[in-house]
Protein backbone atom coordinates (compact mmCIF):
# COMPACT_ATOMS: atom_id res chain seq x y z
CA UNK A 1 0.00 0.00 0.00
CA UNK A 2 1.13 3.57 -0.74
CA UNK A 3 -0.63 5.56 2.01
CA UNK A 4 -4.32 5.35 0.99
CA UNK A 5 -3.44 4.76 -2.66
CA UNK A 6 -3.29 1.18 -3.91
CA UNK A 7 0.10 0.01 -5.21
CA UNK A 8 0.56 -3.78 -5.21
CA UNK A 9 4.00 -5.42 -5.38
CA UNK A 10 5.34 -5.33 -8.93
CA UNK A 11 7.17 -7.98 -10.91
CA UNK A 12 10.66 -7.26 -12.13
CA UNK A 13 10.81 -5.89 -15.70
CA UNK A 14 11.82 -8.18 -18.51
CA UNK A 15 15.16 -7.16 -20.07
CA UNK A 16 14.61 -4.99 -23.14
CA UNK A 17 16.68 -2.75 -25.41
CA UNK A 18 14.86 0.48 -26.20
CA UNK A 19 12.47 0.48 -23.24
CA UNK A 20 10.84 3.07 -20.98
CA UNK A 21 9.43 0.44 -18.59
CA UNK A 22 5.80 1.32 -19.32
CA UNK A 23 4.89 -1.72 -17.23
CA UNK A 24 3.82 -4.24 -19.87
CA UNK A 25 6.99 -6.31 -19.44
CA UNK A 26 6.04 -6.68 -15.75
CA UNK A 27 2.65 -8.25 -16.53
CA UNK A 28 1.76 -11.94 -16.73
CA UNK A 29 2.55 -11.97 -20.44
CA UNK A 30 5.67 -9.85 -21.05
CA UNK A 31 5.80 -11.07 -24.65
CA UNK A 32 3.02 -8.59 -25.39
CA UNK A 33 5.74 -5.95 -25.60
CA UNK A 34 6.35 -7.15 -29.15
CA UNK A 35 2.99 -5.85 -30.33
CA UNK A 36 2.50 -3.05 -27.79
CA UNK A 37 5.77 -1.09 -27.88
CA UNK A 38 6.09 2.11 -29.86
CA UNK A 39 9.84 1.49 -30.13
CA UNK A 40 9.50 -1.72 -32.13
CA UNK A 41 7.04 -1.32 -35.00
CA UNK A 42 4.49 1.40 -34.24
CA UNK A 43 1.31 1.74 -36.27
CA UNK A 44 0.12 5.26 -35.62
CA UNK A 45 -2.28 5.52 -38.62
CA UNK A 46 -3.97 2.26 -37.64
CA UNK A 47 -4.32 3.09 -33.96
CA UNK A 48 -5.38 6.68 -34.67
CA UNK A 49 -8.16 5.35 -36.89
CA UNK A 50 -9.23 2.85 -34.23
CA UNK A 51 -9.19 5.35 -31.34
CA UNK A 52 -10.35 8.54 -33.06
CA UNK A 53 -12.25 7.20 -36.05
CA UNK A 54 -9.66 8.53 -38.51
CA UNK A 55 -5.96 9.16 -38.91
CA UNK A 56 -4.35 12.57 -39.57
CA UNK A 57 -6.14 14.72 -42.13
CA UNK A 58 -3.75 16.26 -44.71
CA UNK A 59 -6.32 19.03 -45.16
CA UNK A 60 -5.71 20.13 -41.57
CA UNK A 61 -1.96 20.96 -41.57
CA UNK A 62 -1.60 21.08 -37.79
CA UNK A 63 -2.62 17.42 -37.54
CA UNK A 64 0.70 16.49 -39.16
CA UNK A 65 2.31 18.04 -36.07
CA UNK A 66 -0.13 17.23 -33.29
CA UNK A 67 -2.17 14.22 -34.44
CA UNK A 68 -5.95 14.05 -34.94
CA UNK A 69 -7.98 16.52 -32.89
CA UNK A 70 -11.44 18.00 -32.83
CA UNK A 71 -10.42 21.20 -31.15
CA UNK A 72 -7.42 22.97 -29.63
CA UNK A 73 -7.77 25.52 -26.82
CA UNK A 74 -5.80 27.47 -24.29
CA UNK A 75 -7.27 26.71 -20.90
CA UNK A 76 -6.91 27.20 -17.16
CA UNK A 77 -8.95 26.35 -14.10
CA UNK A 78 -10.82 29.33 -12.69
CA UNK A 79 -9.55 28.24 -9.27
CA UNK A 80 -6.01 26.84 -9.71
CA UNK A 81 -5.21 23.88 -7.48
CA UNK A 82 -2.30 24.22 -5.03
CA UNK A 83 0.58 21.92 -5.86
CA UNK A 84 -0.51 21.44 -9.47
CA UNK A 85 2.04 21.67 -12.26
CA UNK A 86 -0.01 24.38 -13.99
CA UNK A 87 -3.56 24.95 -12.76
CA UNK A 88 -4.46 21.29 -12.25
CA UNK A 89 -6.68 20.44 -15.21
CA UNK A 90 -5.52 16.83 -15.63
CA UNK A 91 -6.01 15.91 -11.98
CA UNK A 92 -9.30 17.81 -11.79
CA UNK A 93 -10.67 15.85 -14.76
CA UNK A 94 -9.68 12.65 -12.95
CA UNK A 95 -11.39 13.86 -9.78
CA UNK A 96 -14.57 14.57 -11.71
CA UNK A 97 -14.52 11.10 -13.27
CA UNK A 98 -14.39 9.62 -9.77
CA UNK A 99 -16.92 12.05 -8.30
CA UNK A 100 -19.47 11.29 -11.01
CA UNK A 101 -18.68 7.56 -10.87
CA UNK A 102 -17.90 7.53 -14.57
CA UNK A 103 -14.93 5.33 -13.60
CA UNK A 104 -14.18 2.88 -10.81
CA UNK A 105 -10.57 4.03 -10.44
CA UNK A 106 -7.87 6.30 -11.85
CA UNK A 107 -4.50 4.82 -12.78
CA UNK A 108 -1.82 7.47 -12.43
CA UNK A 109 1.43 8.43 -10.68
CA UNK A 110 2.06 9.61 -7.14
CA UNK A 111 5.35 10.64 -5.51
CA UNK A 112 7.38 8.03 -3.68
CA UNK A 113 7.13 8.73 0.08
CA UNK A 114 10.93 8.83 0.28
CA UNK A 115 11.52 10.98 -2.83
CA UNK A 116 9.04 13.54 -4.13
CA UNK A 117 10.51 13.33 -7.65
CA UNK A 118 10.27 9.54 -8.02
CA UNK A 119 7.02 8.37 -9.68
CA UNK A 120 5.08 5.45 -8.24
CA UNK A 121 2.09 3.97 -10.11
CA UNK A 122 -1.12 4.02 -8.08
CA UNK A 123 -4.80 3.17 -8.40
CA UNK A 124 -6.98 5.91 -6.93
CA UNK A 125 -10.61 5.30 -5.98
CA UNK A 126 -11.26 8.27 -3.68
CA UNK A 127 -11.40 11.61 -5.55
CA UNK A 128 -9.88 13.35 -2.51
CA UNK A 129 -6.70 11.34 -3.02
CA UNK A 130 -6.08 12.79 -6.48
CA UNK A 131 -4.59 15.84 -4.74
CA UNK A 132 -1.66 13.62 -3.72
CA UNK A 133 -0.92 12.98 -7.41
CA UNK A 134 -0.57 16.59 -8.53
CA UNK A 135 2.64 17.84 -10.05
CA UNK A 136 5.45 16.49 -12.18
CA UNK A 137 7.54 13.39 -11.44
CA UNK A 138 10.74 12.46 -13.24
CA UNK A 139 11.85 8.92 -13.98
CA UNK A 140 10.63 5.69 -15.47
CA UNK A 141 7.46 4.35 -13.90
CA UNK A 142 5.70 1.08 -14.83
CA UNK A 143 2.18 2.51 -14.93
CA UNK A 144 0.62 -0.27 -16.99
CA UNK A 145 1.79 -2.98 -14.59
CA UNK A 146 -1.31 -2.05 -12.57
CA UNK A 147 -3.77 -2.93 -15.34
CA UNK A 148 -3.96 -6.55 -14.20
CA UNK A 149 -4.38 -5.68 -10.49
CA UNK A 150 -7.12 -3.22 -11.50
CA UNK A 151 -8.94 -5.97 -13.35
CA UNK A 152 -8.47 -8.39 -10.43
CA UNK A 153 -10.10 -5.84 -8.10
CA UNK A 154 -13.16 -5.85 -10.34
CA UNK A 155 -12.65 -2.42 -11.87
CA UNK A 156 -14.43 -2.29 -15.23
CA UNK A 157 -14.18 1.43 -16.04
CA UNK A 158 -10.79 3.03 -15.74
CA UNK A 159 -9.33 6.49 -16.21
CA UNK A 160 -5.62 6.65 -17.00
CA UNK A 161 -3.25 9.62 -16.87
CA UNK A 162 -0.16 8.70 -18.84
CA UNK A 163 2.70 9.78 -21.06
CA UNK A 164 2.88 8.81 -24.77
CA UNK A 165 4.79 5.51 -24.53
CA UNK A 166 2.33 4.33 -21.88
CA UNK A 167 -0.77 5.41 -23.81
CA UNK A 168 0.53 3.83 -27.03
CA UNK A 169 0.93 0.44 -25.32
CA UNK A 170 -2.46 0.84 -23.67
CA UNK A 171 -4.14 1.43 -27.03
CA UNK A 172 -2.27 -1.40 -28.73
CA UNK A 173 -3.62 -3.83 -26.12
CA UNK A 174 -6.94 -2.15 -25.34
CA UNK A 175 -9.11 -4.68 -27.16
CA UNK A 176 -7.74 -7.60 -25.15
CA UNK A 177 -7.66 -5.93 -21.73
CA UNK A 178 -11.37 -6.48 -21.09
CA UNK A 179 -12.35 -3.11 -19.60
CA UNK A 180 -15.82 -1.76 -20.38
CA UNK A 181 -14.61 1.82 -20.64
CA UNK A 182 -11.24 3.53 -20.74
CA UNK A 183 -10.62 7.26 -20.53
CA UNK A 184 -7.08 8.27 -21.53
CA UNK A 185 -5.87 11.64 -20.25
CA UNK A 186 -2.54 12.19 -21.96
CA UNK A 187 0.27 14.52 -21.02
CA UNK A 188 2.98 15.46 -23.55
CA UNK A 189 6.44 14.05 -22.98
CA UNK A 190 9.69 14.82 -24.69
CA UNK A 191 12.68 13.95 -22.57
CA UNK A 192 12.63 11.75 -19.51
CA UNK A 193 15.56 10.51 -17.47
CA UNK A 194 16.09 8.41 -14.38
CA UNK A 195 15.18 9.95 -11.04
CA UNK A 196 18.81 9.66 -9.97
CA UNK A 197 19.99 11.61 -13.02
CA UNK A 198 17.29 14.21 -12.43
CA UNK A 199 18.66 14.83 -8.95
CA UNK A 200 22.06 15.49 -10.54
CA UNK A 201 20.39 18.10 -12.76
CA UNK A 202 18.68 19.76 -9.78
CA UNK A 203 22.02 19.96 -7.99
CA UNK A 204 23.36 22.10 -10.86
CA UNK A 205 20.45 24.55 -10.64
CA UNK A 206 20.54 25.54 -6.97
CA UNK A 207 22.73 25.36 -3.90
CA UNK A 208 19.89 23.73 -1.96
CA UNK A 209 18.43 21.26 -4.50
CA UNK A 210 16.66 19.23 -1.81
CA UNK A 211 14.30 22.16 -1.24
CA UNK A 212 13.21 22.46 -4.89
CA UNK A 213 9.52 21.60 -4.92
CA UNK A 214 8.62 22.44 -8.53
CA UNK A 215 10.31 22.56 -11.91
CA UNK A 216 8.81 23.41 -15.28
CA UNK A 217 10.23 24.02 -18.77
CA UNK A 218 8.04 26.89 -19.96
CA UNK A 219 7.11 27.99 -23.45
CA UNK A 220 8.76 31.39 -22.84
CA UNK A 221 12.19 29.69 -23.02
CA UNK A 222 12.70 29.68 -19.24
CA UNK A 223 12.86 26.99 -16.57
CA UNK A 224 10.91 27.92 -13.45
CA UNK A 225 11.93 26.62 -10.03
CA UNK A 226 9.91 26.92 -6.82
CA UNK A 227 11.30 26.16 -3.39
CA UNK A 228 9.79 24.91 -0.15
CA UNK A 229 10.18 28.34 1.45
CA UNK A 230 8.18 30.07 -1.31
CA UNK A 231 11.11 31.39 -3.35
CA UNK A 232 10.99 31.28 -7.14
CA UNK A 233 13.82 31.24 -9.67
CA UNK A 234 13.71 31.54 -13.46
CA UNK A 235 16.58 30.35 -15.64
CA UNK A 236 16.71 31.06 -19.41
CA UNK A 237 17.14 27.90 -21.48
CA UNK A 238 20.42 29.18 -22.89
CA UNK A 239 21.88 29.52 -19.38
CA UNK A 240 21.07 25.98 -18.26
CA UNK A 241 24.20 23.96 -17.32
CA UNK A 242 23.62 21.41 -20.10
CA UNK A 243 27.35 21.07 -20.77
CA UNK A 244 27.80 19.64 -17.27
CA UNK A 245 25.38 16.77 -17.86
CA UNK A 246 26.60 13.38 -19.11
CA UNK A 247 26.06 12.77 -22.86
CA UNK A 248 23.54 10.00 -22.14
CA UNK A 249 21.53 12.05 -19.62
CA UNK A 250 18.49 11.54 -21.85
CA UNK A 251 18.10 7.88 -22.84
CA UNK A 252 17.92 6.85 -26.48
CA UNK A 253 14.21 6.04 -26.14
CA UNK A 254 13.42 9.69 -25.47
CA UNK A 255 15.71 10.89 -28.25
CA UNK A 256 13.90 8.66 -30.75
CA UNK A 257 10.31 9.16 -29.56
CA UNK A 258 7.93 10.32 -32.31
CA UNK A 259 4.91 11.04 -30.10
CA UNK A 260 5.51 14.25 -28.15
CA UNK A 261 1.80 15.23 -28.03
CA UNK A 262 0.33 11.89 -26.94
CA UNK A 263 -1.78 11.47 -30.06
CA UNK A 264 -3.67 8.37 -28.87
CA UNK A 265 -5.07 10.00 -25.74
CA UNK A 266 -8.71 11.12 -25.67
CA UNK A 267 -7.53 14.52 -24.49
CA UNK A 268 -3.98 15.85 -24.29
CA UNK A 269 -3.29 18.28 -21.45
CA UNK A 270 -0.01 20.15 -21.96
CA UNK A 271 1.46 23.62 -22.20
CA UNK A 272 3.42 24.08 -25.44
CA UNK A 273 0.77 26.05 -27.33
CA UNK A 274 -0.73 27.66 -24.26
CA UNK A 275 1.27 30.90 -24.06
CA UNK A 276 1.34 30.83 -20.27
CA UNK A 277 -1.79 28.72 -19.89
CA UNK A 278 -2.45 25.04 -20.46
CA UNK A 279 -2.97 23.72 -23.98
CA UNK A 280 -5.66 21.14 -24.60
CA UNK A 281 -6.14 18.94 -27.65
CA UNK A 282 -9.61 17.40 -27.59
CA UNK A 283 -9.31 14.41 -29.91
CA UNK A 284 -12.57 12.44 -29.91
CA UNK A 285 -16.01 12.02 -28.28
CA UNK A 286 -14.47 10.90 -24.98
CA UNK A 287 -12.20 13.93 -25.05
CA UNK A 288 -15.23 16.19 -25.51
CA UNK A 289 -16.83 14.42 -22.55
CA UNK A 290 -13.73 14.89 -20.40
CA UNK A 291 -13.54 18.63 -21.01
CA UNK A 292 -17.30 19.02 -20.53
CA UNK A 293 -17.13 17.40 -17.10
CA UNK A 294 -15.28 20.49 -15.83
CA UNK A 295 -18.18 22.76 -16.76
CA UNK A 296 -17.71 26.35 -15.60
CA UNK A 297 -14.60 25.39 -13.62
CA UNK A 298 -12.46 25.89 -16.71
CA UNK A 299 -12.08 28.90 -18.98
CA UNK A 300 -10.91 28.45 -22.55
CA UNK A 301 -9.71 30.62 -25.41
CA UNK A 302 -8.37 30.07 -28.90
CA UNK A 303 -4.59 29.46 -29.01
CA UNK A 304 -2.39 32.09 -30.57
CA UNK A 305 0.69 31.84 -32.78
CA UNK A 306 3.58 34.19 -33.45
CA UNK A 307 7.16 34.22 -34.74
CA UNK A 308 8.85 31.81 -37.14
CA UNK A 309 10.23 28.43 -36.17
CA UNK A 310 12.48 27.54 -39.12
CA UNK A 311 15.63 29.27 -37.87
CA UNK A 312 15.37 27.68 -34.44
CA UNK A 313 14.81 24.21 -35.92
CA UNK A 314 17.74 24.56 -38.34
CA UNK A 315 19.97 25.62 -35.47
CA UNK A 316 18.83 22.63 -33.42
CA UNK A 317 19.58 20.29 -36.34
CA UNK A 318 23.12 21.63 -36.69
CA UNK A 319 23.78 21.46 -32.97
CA UNK A 320 22.46 17.90 -32.76
CA UNK A 321 24.67 16.82 -35.67
CA UNK A 322 27.68 18.53 -34.08
CA UNK A 323 27.02 16.84 -30.73
CA UNK A 324 27.63 13.43 -32.39
CA UNK A 325 25.26 11.56 -30.12
CA UNK A 326 25.67 13.77 -27.05
CA UNK A 327 23.45 16.59 -25.87
CA UNK A 328 22.96 19.38 -28.45
CA UNK A 329 24.89 22.39 -27.16
CA UNK A 330 24.69 25.86 -28.67
CA UNK A 331 27.99 27.22 -29.91
CA UNK A 332 27.59 30.71 -28.43
CA UNK A 333 29.92 32.85 -26.29
CA UNK A 334 28.78 33.19 -22.68
CA UNK A 335 28.52 36.97 -22.87
CA UNK A 336 25.91 36.67 -25.64
CA UNK A 337 23.68 34.12 -23.92
CA UNK A 338 21.83 36.58 -21.60
CA UNK A 339 20.99 38.83 -24.56
CA UNK A 340 19.72 35.97 -26.72
CA UNK A 341 17.86 34.56 -23.72
CA UNK A 342 16.11 37.94 -23.37
CA UNK A 343 15.27 38.08 -27.09
CA UNK A 344 13.92 34.54 -27.58
CA UNK A 345 10.62 35.00 -25.69
CA UNK A 346 10.04 38.23 -27.62
CA UNK A 347 10.98 37.33 -31.20
CA UNK A 348 11.18 33.52 -31.19
CA UNK A 349 8.28 31.17 -32.00
CA UNK A 350 5.38 31.53 -29.57
CA UNK A 351 2.09 29.75 -29.04
CA UNK A 352 1.30 27.17 -31.70
CA UNK A 353 4.45 28.10 -33.61
CA UNK A 354 6.50 27.17 -30.53
CA UNK A 355 4.66 23.85 -30.37
CA UNK A 356 5.31 23.19 -34.07
CA UNK A 357 8.99 24.01 -33.54
CA UNK A 358 9.30 21.50 -30.71
CA UNK A 359 7.56 18.79 -32.75
CA UNK A 360 9.92 19.38 -35.69
CA UNK A 361 12.92 19.34 -33.36
CA UNK A 362 11.81 16.00 -31.93
CA UNK A 363 11.33 14.63 -35.45
CA UNK A 364 14.82 15.83 -36.47
CA UNK A 365 16.28 14.32 -33.31
CA UNK A 366 14.61 10.98 -33.98
CA UNK A 367 16.03 10.70 -37.49
CA UNK A 368 19.54 11.80 -36.53
CA UNK A 369 19.86 9.53 -33.50
CA UNK A 370 18.39 6.47 -35.19
CA UNK A 371 20.65 7.05 -38.17
CA UNK A 372 23.65 7.13 -35.84
CA UNK A 373 22.80 4.32 -33.42
CA UNK A 374 20.06 2.08 -34.85
CA UNK A 375 19.97 2.64 -38.63
CA UNK A 376 18.25 -0.70 -39.27
CA UNK A 377 15.33 0.40 -37.11
CA UNK A 378 14.58 3.51 -39.13
CA UNK A 379 12.32 1.65 -41.53
CA UNK A 380 9.98 0.40 -38.81
CA UNK A 381 10.24 3.08 -36.10
CA UNK A 382 9.76 6.26 -38.13
CA UNK A 383 6.15 6.89 -39.24
CA UNK A 384 5.40 8.59 -42.54
CA UNK A 385 4.30 11.86 -40.94
CA UNK A 386 7.73 12.25 -39.30
CA UNK A 387 9.42 12.14 -42.71
CA UNK A 388 7.04 14.88 -43.83
CA UNK A 389 8.09 17.02 -40.86
CA UNK A 390 11.84 16.72 -41.47
CA UNK A 391 11.78 16.98 -45.28
CA UNK A 392 11.97 20.82 -45.29
CA UNK A 393 15.25 20.50 -43.37
CA UNK A 394 16.92 18.21 -45.90
CA UNK A 395 16.30 14.89 -44.13
CA UNK A 396 14.62 12.39 -46.42
CA UNK A 397 13.83 8.69 -46.42
CA UNK A 398 15.57 8.37 -49.81
CA UNK A 399 18.88 9.38 -48.25
CA UNK A 400 18.83 6.47 -45.80
N, C-alpha and C positions, 0 to 999 in steps of 0.2 A: 504493500500500500504506500502511496505517496500522499501523506496527510489524508485529506478526504477525497482525493482523486485516485482513481483505480489504475494501478500500473502493475500487472502481473510479472513474474519472473520471465525473462526473455531468453530464448535460445541463442547460442553463439552464431554469428554470421558465417555463411559459407564463404570460402575464399573466392574472390573475384578479382578481375583486372580493373577495368574502368567501373567503379562502383561508388555510390554515395550512401550505401547502407540504408536504402529506403525502408527496409524491413522484410521484404519478400523472401530474401534468402534465409531468414530466421523462422519462416513458417514451416508447416508440416511437409510442404512440397517445395523445397528450394529450387527445383529444376524449372519452376515457373518463371524464373528470372529470364530464361531464354526467349520467352514470348512477351515478357512484361517490361523489359528494360529499354529505356530510350537510348542507351549507349551501345546497343547491339544492332538492331535493324528496325528503327522506328517507322511507323506508318502514320504520319500526321494527317494526310488527306483522308485516309480511311476512318481514323478515330474522330476527326473533326466532323465528318459526315454522320457518324453514328451518334455522337454526343449532341451536336448542334443542328443536325438535319441538313448540313451542307458543309463543304470545305470553303477555303478562302475565295472570295469573289474578285476576279481581276478588275471588275468595274468599280470596285471600292478600293482605291490604292492603299489606304491605311491598313487594310486587312493583310497585305503582304508583310507588313511590319508586325502587327499586333494579333493576327489571327481573327477568326470570325467573331463579330460582335453585332448586337442590335443597336447599342447606344454607348457612347462614351461621355462621362461627365466629370467635372471637378466636384468634390463633395467634402463635407465636414459635418460632424455631429453638432447640433445646436449647443449641447452641453458636453464638451469634451470630457472623456473619462481620465481620471488621474492614473498615471502609470502606463498609459497607452503609448504606443510608438508614435502615432499621430494624434487623431482624436478618438480612436477606438472603434472604428466602423466594423472591422472584421469580428472582433469579440462581441460587439453589441448584436450583430446579426446572429451569431451563435447563441447568445443569451435569449434572443427572441424566439429562435427555433425551439429551445428548451421550454421557455415560458408558455408558448402556444401548443406545446406537445406535438409539434410537427415532426420531431425526432425523439428517439429514445435516449440518445447520447450524442455527444460531440467528441470526436477524436482529434486531438490537437497536442500542442507542446506546452509544458510548464517548466519552470526553472528547477534544476536540481537543488535540493535543500542545502547542499554544501557548496554550490557554485551558481550564482545567479545567471551566469552566461551559458551554462551547459544545458542543452535541451533534453527533456525527458518526455517520452510519449505518454499521454494520459487519456483516459475515458472520463468524460465529465457528464454527470446526470443532473446535477443541481445547478441551475443558472447562476446562483450566487457565487459558485466556484470558478466561473469563467474569469472573474477579476484576477485570479491568481495566474492566469495564462497570458495576461497582457504583456506587450513589449516584445523586443527582439531577442532571440537566442542565437548563438553562433556555434556551429559544430554539427557533425553528422548525427542524425537521430532516426532510429528505425520505426518511424510512425506506423507503417503498415503491418508491423508485427502484431499489432493489437486488433487487426481485423478478425482473426480467429477467436481470440478471447471475447470480443464483442458479440460474435455470433453465438458462442457458447453460453453467454449470459442472457440470450434470448432477445437481443436487440435486433429489430427488423428494419428500423429507419434510422439512418446515421447521417450526421453532418460531419464533414471533414475539413479542417483548415490545413492546407499543405502547400509545399513548394513544388515547382514544376516536375522534378523527377519523381516525386511521390504521387502526384496527380496523374502523370502519364501511366505509371504502373497500375494505379487504381483503375483507370479507364480500360486498360488493356485486359484486365481480369474481371471487370465489373459483372459481365454476364454470368460468370461461374461462381461469384461470391455468395449469391443467394439472398441479398438484401432486397426488401420491398422498395426502398426509396433511399437514394443517396443525394445529398446536397454537397457540392464541392465548392468551398470558398478558397480561392487560390490567391497566394501572394507572389509577386514577382521575385525572382532570385537570379543573381548574376554570378557572384563569387562567394563561395563558402570556404571555410577552412576548419581545421580542428579547433576545439575549444582551447587546447594548450597553445596553439599558434596564435590564436586571437588574444590570449593574455600577453604574449610577447609584443603584439601590436599595441595593446593598451599601454604597456610599460614605456613605449616610445612617445606616447602622446601626453603624458602627465607624470609629475613626480610622485603622485599618490594614486596609481592606477586602481588600487583596490576600492577606492571610493567612487569610481566612475559608475554611475547607475544607468546611463543612457548613452547611446551612440547612434547617429544617423548620418548617412551620406545623402545630402540634400541636392535638389535639382538646381540650386543656385551656386553649385560648384564649391560648397563648403561641407565640412564634417562638423556636426554639432555634438558636443559633449555636455552632459549634465552630471553633477556630483551630488553625493548624499547630503552635503550641507547647503544645497540650493544654488551653488555656483554654476555658471554656464561658460563654455569656451567654444569658439568657432575657429576652425582651421581651414584655410583655402586648400583645395585639392593639390595645387602645385607646391604647397609647403608641407605636405605629408612626408614622413621619413621613409618613403618607399624603398630608397636605396639601401636601407639598413635591414630590410626583410630578406629572408633566404629566397633564392630563385624559385623554389617550389612551394612558396607560401600558399598559393592557390593551387589545388590539385588539378590534374589534367582533366578530370571530369568537368569541372567548372569552366575550364578554358575551352572546352569543346561542346558546351551545352548550346543547343539551338532554340531553347524555349524559355527566354527571359520572362515573357509576359503570361506564362501559365495558360496556354491557349485552350486547354481541355477542361478548365474550371467552368462552373456555371457563372460565376462572377469573379473577376480579378480585382483585388483591392490593393492598390499600390500608391506610388507618389510621382512617378517620372513625368507625367503630363499634367500634374496638378498645380504647378506654379505656386507652391506654398500650401496647397491643400492636398487632400487625397484624390486619387485618380481611379475611377471605376470603369471597368469594361463589363457591361451586362451582355452576356453572350447568348442566352437562350431563355425559354419560358421559366425555367427554375431560377435563372439569374434575375429575371423580372420579379419573380415572387420574393426572392431574398431581399432585393432593394425595397420592395413595397412593404415588407414587414416592419421596416423602420418608421414608416409613416412620416409624421411631421417632426420626428427626431432628427432628420437629416435635411440639410439644405444642399441643393445642387445648382450648378451653372455649367454652361458650355465651356469646354477647354479652349484655351488660347494657343497661339503659336507665333513665334517670332525668331528672327535671326536665320542664319544659314548653317547647315551642319557639315557641308562637304569638306571644308578646310580642316575642321576638327577630326573628321574621320580619316582623311588622308594623313594627317599628322600621326594619328594613332596607328595606322597601318605601318608607316615608316618606323615608328618607335618599336613596334612589336617585332618587325623584321630585324631591326638592329639588336634587339635584346637576345636574339638567338635562343629562344626557349625560356629565358628568364622573364622578370617582370618588365613591362614596357616603361622605360624611364625617359623623361623629356630632356633633350639636350639643350639646356637653357642655363645661362649664368645665374647664380643665386641673387644677384642684385636686381635682376629683371623679374624674378618670380612674383614679388609682392605687387608690382604694377600689372602684370598679366592676370594675376589672381583677382585684382580689383576690376579689370576690364571684362573678364569672362562672363560674370553674371549680367553685365550691361549690354554687351554686344554679341555674346555667344548665342548658341541655340537655346531657346526657352520654350516651355510648354510642350506641345506635341512635337516640335522640331527637336527639342532635347531628347524626347523619348525615341524618335526615329534615329537620332544620332547614336544613342546607346545600343539600339537593336542592330544597326549596321556595324558598329564596333564589335559587338559579340559575334556577328556573322563572320567578319574579317578574322577575328581571333580564332574561331573554330577552324576555318580553312587553313590558316597558317600553322596552327599547332598540330592539326591532324597531318598536314603535309610533312611536317618535320618529324613527328614521332610515330604516327600510325597511318602511313599513306595507304595501306591496303584497306583501311576501314572507311576511307572517304566515300567510296561508292555506296555503302549502305548507311552510313551515319549522317550524311548531309542531305536534307530534303531539297526538293527542287526550288522552293521559295527562297532558301538561303543563297543558292547560286544567283537568283535574280537580284538579291540585295547586294552582293559583292561585285556583280558584273561592272557597274559604273566605276569601280576602283581597280579594274584591270585583272581581277581574279576570275577565271573561267574554268568550267569543267573540262573544256577541250585541252587546257594546258596541263592537266594532270596526267 
